[in-house]
Amino acid sequence: MAGRNPLFDKAMTELREAFVRNRFAQEDVFDTAGIEQWLAQERVAVQPDWSEDSYSHWNGALCSDHMMFRAVGRELALLAECASPDPEFSALINAGEQDRFVKLLSPLRHAAEIYCGHSGALLLVRAPECAPGLYVAHCEDAGDQQRERLVLEPAQNNALRTSQRVMDVLFLEWLKGRPKWQAARQFLCDSLAELIAKERASAEWDFDAAVAVSADGKRIIHADWVVVRCCGWLGVYPAGVFQERKALRSEQMVRLPSERAHSLASAEEMERRPQRAVGIAMCSALQQFDDRGGEKLPRAAFLEFSCAGTSTRVYLADAADCSQDLPRAAASVELSS
């Protein structure tokens, strides 16, 4: 990737990083652009940045698919390395939960190692009162006189639930400063680092595959073809040309109507001469836009049309928003007046 494009005030590497951080800041990703800096602080924190009364980035992270499945297949090893048995349920935050489990699990205290998390408990049973193994414990209504009963579900019955419960136990180990809190912190932070790395790689790939990027780097355009408008002509380029020489994404971009483009594009033409077919489709879409009246032709536009069940995405850019070192267009179509 070229270091600097004269269309932009910043180097491409800076724009790429701005895009990555904008992705991190999305509410459905990490909700903060500085997630990597935040994690660096967590790696040395005695307690995690968490409160019952306020949002923490751990809330979102622990609910991600990557983190929820992180303990699958190594539940026992993680409990041994990163968690401490809690037969007195002292780590439980909710006093009501503590009372419930003390009452219902008391008979099993000497038959099992009990690990507590926010949402319940895990039992590693070693004595013959029930089959040896790992169990997920929860309480449910017994159906009479408002009593509750303890339900022990073998861990292998629901791998996701068990993995979530293990991660929950590890988080509480760290939060409560129990004996293995440092090992728990290490595993949780390493797991989150893996998730951050995956999101970074995905965002960087999206940026690299884009044909146009905004001046601040935060918005991109993906397309299969780029059409450059200059002096009454449309030059057609495959996306790869602009992935290396990104166009400046104009703020004045519209989505073009595709009805005429659909009708003009034929499977045979798209297979034989795709560049020319794309140019004609764009010319037709611009004409349809112009026929509606009331708006002048846009500086930039996006067109998506289907041919033989295949969708084709085309980005229209003004020559002024494109690099001056563009090669010769793969095809040129005169723009109808």
C-alpha positions in Angstrom: 0.0 0.0 0.0 1.4 3.4 -1.0 2.5 5.5 2.0 0.8 8.8 0.8 -1.8 9.6 -1.7 -1.9 13.3 -2.8 -5.7 13.3 -2.5 -5.4 12.8 1.3 -3.9 14.9 4.0 -2.8 11.7 5.9 -0.8 8.7 4.9 -2.7 5.5 4.0 -1.3 3.8 7.1 -2.9 6.6 9.3 -6.2 6.3 7.5 -6.1 2.6 7.9 -5.6 2.9 11.6 -8.4 5.5 11.9 -10.7 3.0 10.2 -9.7 0.2 12.6 -10.2 2.4 15.6 -13.6 3.5 14.3 -14.5 -0.1 14.0 -13.4 -0.8 17.6 -15.6 2.1 18.7 -18.8 0.6 17.3 -21.3 -0.3 20.0 -21.5 -3.9 18.7 -17.8 -4.3 18.6 -15.9 -2.9 21.7 -17.7 0.5 22.2 -14.3 2.2 22.5 -11.6 3.2 20.0 -9.0 2.7 22.7 -9.7 -1.0 23.6 -6.1 -2.0 23.2 -4.9 0.7 25.6 -7.6 -0.3 28.0 -6.6 -3.9 27.9 -3.0 -2.9 28.6 -4.1 -1.3 31.8 -6.2 -4.4 32.7 -3.2 -6.7 32.4 -1.6 -5.0 35.4 -4.8 -4.2 37.4 -5.3 -5.9 40.7 -9.1 -5.9 40.0 -10.9 -5.8 36.7 -12.5 -2.5 35.6 -16.0 -3.6 36.5 -18.9 -2.5 38.6 -22.4 -3.9 39.2 -23.8 -0.4 38.7 -22.1 0.7 35.5 -21.0 -0.7 32.1 -17.6 -2.2 31.7 -16.0 -3.3 28.5 -15.8 -6.8 30.1 -19.6 -7.0 29.8 -19.5 -6.9 26.1 -16.3 -9.0 25.7 -17.5 -11.8 27.9 -20.7 -12.0 25.8 -18.8 -12.3 22.5 -18.8 -15.7 20.7 -15.0 -15.9 21.0 -15.1 -15.4 24.8 -18.2 -17.5 25.4 -16.6 -20.6 23.7 -13.1 -19.9 25.0 -13.2 -22.6 27.7 -14.8 -25.4 25.6 -12.7 -28.6 25.8 -10.4 -27.4 28.6 -12.8 -26.7 31.5 -11.1 -28.9 34.0 -7.6 -27.6 33.2 -8.7 -24.0 33.5 -10.4 -24.6 36.8 -7.2 -26.3 38.1 -4.9 -23.5 36.8 -7.0 -20.4 37.3 -9.7 -20.9 39.9 -10.0 -21.7 43.6 -12.7 -24.0 45.1 -15.1 -21.9 47.2 -17.0 -24.3 49.5 -18.3 -21.4 51.6 -19.6 -19.5 48.5 -17.8 -16.4 49.7 -17.2 -15.2 46.2 -20.8 -14.9 45.3 -21.7 -11.2 45.1 -25.5 -11.5 45.6 -26.3 -12.4 49.2 -29.5 -14.0 48.2 -27.7 -16.3 45.8 -25.2 -17.1 48.5 -28.0 -18.2 50.9 -29.7 -20.4 48.2 -26.5 -22.2 47.4 -25.4 -22.7 51.0 -28.7 -24.3 51.7 -28.9 -26.5 48.6 -25.3 -27.5 48.2 -24.3 -28.1 51.8 -24.9 -31.9 51.5 -22.3 -32.0 48.7 -19.6 -29.9 50.3 -17.4 -32.9 51.1 -18.2 -34.7 47.9 -17.2 -32.0 45.4 -15.0 -29.0 44.7 -17.4 -26.1 44.3 -16.5 -23.1 42.1 -18.6 -20.0 42.2 -19.3 -17.4 39.5 -21.7 -14.5 39.2 -24.5 -16.6 37.8 -24.2 -19.8 39.8 -21.8 -22.6 40.5 -19.7 -25.4 39.0 -19.2 -28.7 40.9 -16.2 -31.0 40.3 -17.5 -34.2 41.9 -15.0 -36.7 43.1 -17.0 -38.8 45.6 -19.5 -41.5 44.9 -22.7 -39.6 45.9 -23.2 -39.1 42.2 -21.1 -39.9 39.1 -17.7 -38.3 39.2 -17.3 -35.4 36.8 -18.0 -31.7 36.2 -21.5 -30.4 36.8 -23.3 -27.1 36.2 -25.4 -26.3 39.3 -28.5 -24.2 39.3 -31.7 -23.8 41.3 -35.2 -24.2 40.2 -38.7 -24.2 41.7 -39.6 -27.5 43.2 -43.3 -26.8 42.5 -44.6 -27.2 46.0 -44.6 -24.8 48.9 -42.3 -22.4 47.0 -39.3 -24.7 47.7 -36.3 -24.9 45.5 -34.3 -27.8 44.4 -30.8 -28.2 43.2 -30.3 -29.3 39.6 -26.9 -30.7 38.6 -26.4 -30.9 34.8 -23.4 -32.8 33.4 -21.1 -30.3 31.8 -20.9 -32.1 28.5 -24.7 -31.7 28.0 -24.3 -28.0 27.1 -20.7 -27.0 26.1 -21.6 -23.4 25.7 -23.2 -23.0 29.1 -20.4 -24.7 30.8 -17.8 -22.6 29.0 -19.6 -19.4 30.0 -19.8 -20.6 33.6 -16.0 -21.3 33.6 -15.3 -17.9 32.3 -17.6 -16.4 34.9 -15.8 -18.3 37.6 -12.4 -17.0 36.4 -13.7 -13.4 36.3 -14.9 -13.7 39.8 -11.6 -15.2 40.9 -9.9 -12.0 39.7 -12.6 -9.6 40.9 -12.5 -11.1 44.4 -8.7 -11.4 44.6 -8.9 -15.1 45.3 -5.7 -17.2 45.4 -5.4 -17.7 41.6 -6.5 -14.3 40.5 -3.3 -13.6 38.6 -3.7 -16.7 36.5 -7.3 -15.9 35.9 -6.4 -12.4 34.9 -3.8 -13.6 32.5 -6.2 -16.0 30.7 -9.0 -13.5 30.5 -6.8 -10.8 29.1 -5.1 -13.1 26.7 -8.5 -14.2 25.4 -9.6 -10.7 24.9 -6.4 -9.9 23.1 -7.1 -12.7 20.7 -10.6 -11.2 20.1 -9.1 -7.7 19.5 -6.6 -9.2 17.1 -9.3 -10.9 15.1 -11.4 -7.6 14.9 -8.3 -5.7 13.9 -7.4 -8.2 11.1 -11.0 -8.0 9.9 -11.1 -4.2 9.8 -7.7 -4.0 8.1 -8.8 -6.5 5.4 -12.0 -4.4 4.9 -9.9 -1.2 4.5 -7.4 -2.9 2.1 -10.2 -4.2 0.0 -11.9 -0.8 -0.3 -11.8 1.2 -3.5 -12.6 4.6 -1.8 -12.0 6.0 1.6 -13.2 9.2 3.3 -10.8 12.0 4.2 -10.8 11.0 7.9 -10.4 7.3 7.1 -13.6 6.3 8.9 -15.8 5.3 5.9 -15.0 3.1 3.0 -16.6 1.8 -0.2 -16.4 -1.8 -1.5 -17.1 -2.3 -5.1 -16.4 -4.8 -7.9 -15.8 -2.1 -10.4 -15.0 1.6 -10.4 -16.2 4.0 -13.0 -14.3 7.3 -13.4 -16.2 10.2 -14.9 -14.0 12.7 -16.9 -14.8 15.1 -19.7 -18.1 13.4 -20.7 -16.6 9.9 -20.7 -16.9 7.0 -18.2 -13.7 5.0 -17.7 -14.2 1.5 -16.3 -11.6 -0.1 -13.9 -11.5 -3.4 -12.0 -11.6 -3.0 -8.2 -7.9 -4.0 -7.9 -6.7 -0.8 -9.5 -8.4 1.3 -6.8 -7.5 -1.0 -3.9 -3.9 0.1 -4.5 -4.8 3.8 -5.4 -7.9 4.5 -3.4 -10.3 7.2 -4.5 -11.3 10.0 -2.1 -14.8 9.0 -0.9 -17.0 12.0 -1.7 -19.5 13.3 0.8 -21.8 13.9 -2.1 -22.6 10.3 -2.9 -26.0 8.9 -3.9 -27.3 5.5 -4.6 -28.4 5.2 -8.2 -31.6 3.5 -9.4 -30.8 0.1 -11.0 -34.0 -0.7 -13.0 -32.4 0.1 -16.4 -29.1 -1.3 -15.5 -30.8 -4.6 -14.6 -32.6 -4.7 -18.0 -29.5 -3.8 -20.0 -27.1 -6.2 -18.4 -27.0 -9.6 -20.0 -25.2 -12.7 -18.8 -23.5 -13.1 -22.2 -22.3 -9.5 -22.2 -21.1 -9.6 -18.6 -19.1 -12.7 -19.4 -17.7 -11.6 -22.8 -17.0 -7.9 -22.2 -17.7 -7.1 -18.5 -16.0 -3.7 -18.5 -18.1 -2.4 -21.4 -21.3 -3.9 -19.8 -20.5 -2.2 -16.5 -19.9 1.1 -18.3 -23.2 0.9 -20.2 -25.1 0.0 -17.0 -23.6 3.0 -15.2 -24.4 5.3 -18.1 -28.0 4.0 -18.1 -28.4 4.4 -14.4 -27.1 8.0 -14.5 -29.5 8.8 -17.3 -32.4 7.3 -15.2 -31.3 9.5 -12.3 -31.2 12.6 -14.5 -34.7 11.8 -16.0 -36.2 12.1 -12.5 -35.3 15.7 -12.6 -34.7 18.1 -9.7 -31.2 16.9 -8.9 -27.9 17.4 -10.8 -25.7 14.4 -11.5 -23.9 13.4 -8.3 -20.1 13.8 -7.8 -20.0 10.2 -6.6 -22.5 7.4 -6.8 -23.0 3.7 -6.0 -24.8 1.3 -8.3 -25.7 -2.3 -7.6 -27.4 -4.4 -10.2 -28.0 -8.1 -10.7 -27.3 -10.2 -13.8 -28.1 -13.9 -14.0 -28.4 -14.0 -10.2 -25.1 -12.4 -9.6 -24.8 -9.0 -7.9 -22.4 -6.4 -9.3 -21.3 -3.4 -7.3 -20.1 -0.3 -9.1 -18.7 2.9 -7.6 -18.8 6.1 -9.6 -16.0 8.6 -8.8 -15.2 12.0 -10.3 -11.7 12.2 -11.9 -10.8 14.9 -9.4 -11.2 12.4 -6.6 -8.9 9.8 -8.2 -5.2 9.4 -8.3 -3.4 10.9 -11.2 -1.4 7.8 -11.9 -4.3 5.7 -13.0 -3.6 3.3 -15.8 -5.6 3.4 -19.0 -9.2 2.4 -18.4 -10.2 -1.2 -19.3 -13.1 0.3 -21.3 -14.6 3.7 -22.0 -18.2 4.7 -22.6 -19.4 8.1 -23.7 -21.8 9.7 -21.2 -25.0 10.6 -23.0 -25.8 14.3 -22.9 
